[in-house]
Every structure is written in C-alpha cells, then in structure tokens.
Amino acid sequence: EEGKTLKGWLARGNWTDVGSPHSLRQAERWKLQDIAITDIIGDLSMHGARVQGPVQLGDSITLGKNTRVIGPVAIGSGTTIGSNVLIGPYTSIGDRCIIRNNAKIFSSSLYNRAIIGANTTISGSIIDNDTHIGERCSIENDTVIGPRVVLRNNVVVHSKTRVWPEVVVPEGTIVKEHILNDKFDLRCEGS
C-alpha cells in the first residue's frame, strides 16, 4: 500500500527526522557529486583565482587573488571570497556569504549570509544562516553552528559540538560542550 512505504510518507510530508549532522553532510556530498561540469550561472569576478571543477557558481561571485576552489563545490549568488582562500571538495556555500582572506573551508555547508573571518579554518561542519565567525577561529569536524551565532576572534569549537541559536561566544573561548540558548528548543539529537 502506497501510504505505508517510505516514498508514500515523503510524498505526504510526514518525514520529520532531520537527521544527524553527519547524515546531513552525507546528503550534501551526494548532491554535490551530481555536479558534472563547472557551471557559471552569471557574472564572475576572478583576480588570479584558480577553480578546479566541477564547480557550480551562482551570479555575482567574487574570488580573490590566489584563491583556490577544488570541486565538487557549489557557491551561491552574491558571495564574496577574499584572497588566499582555500575551498576544498564537498563544500556548499550559500547566497551572499563573505569569506575573508586566508580562510580554509573543507567538506562543509555554509548557509546564506554567513561571514567567515580571516585565517579561520572550518572542516566538516554546518554553519547556519546569518552566522558570523571571527578571525583565527577553528571549527572542527561534525560541528553545527546555528543561526545568528557570533563567534568572536580566536574561538576553537571542538568536534561534535553544537552552538545555537543567537549565542555570542567570547573571544579566545575553547568550546568543548554544546552551547544552547535557553530561549529555543534545547534538543540537539538526530538519527
């Protein structure tokens, strides 16, 4: 019977398990693997940058001097990437993001309007909408930084840590445990 199959549940909108960060990153990898060629949707400003496909680039993107993008990667419209930045494989960057000089981003998902400070490294993580990561920060694997979070400069977020939403993490903090805002749902488990 159609209604009792997984396909039937999905078609009716009853699928409510959002999954773990690892499963979300894996889904992103599958989506990025479908990019077959480098596809530039609109205007692209490159200043000595190198793009090794496959890469999907939205409209009005700026890539700074000596920046390298190694696909598969998708970059949304209106995103500005500074000089000497390295964007590694299996990275998805949303619309109107700003990535400052000397940042390194590997196998991560940045949602819309994220700002990543200079000399920051992000690896295997999810960065939600309107989040601001300061300079010289390190975001380790399987981390989720929720919406409208601010990480000040020199913050280290250890693996498998959750910070959300609307939290401000002071400069120089080493985050080893979840930081959750009491005004929001405090659950952070997934499948």
Disulfide bonds with the S-S distance in Angstrom:
none
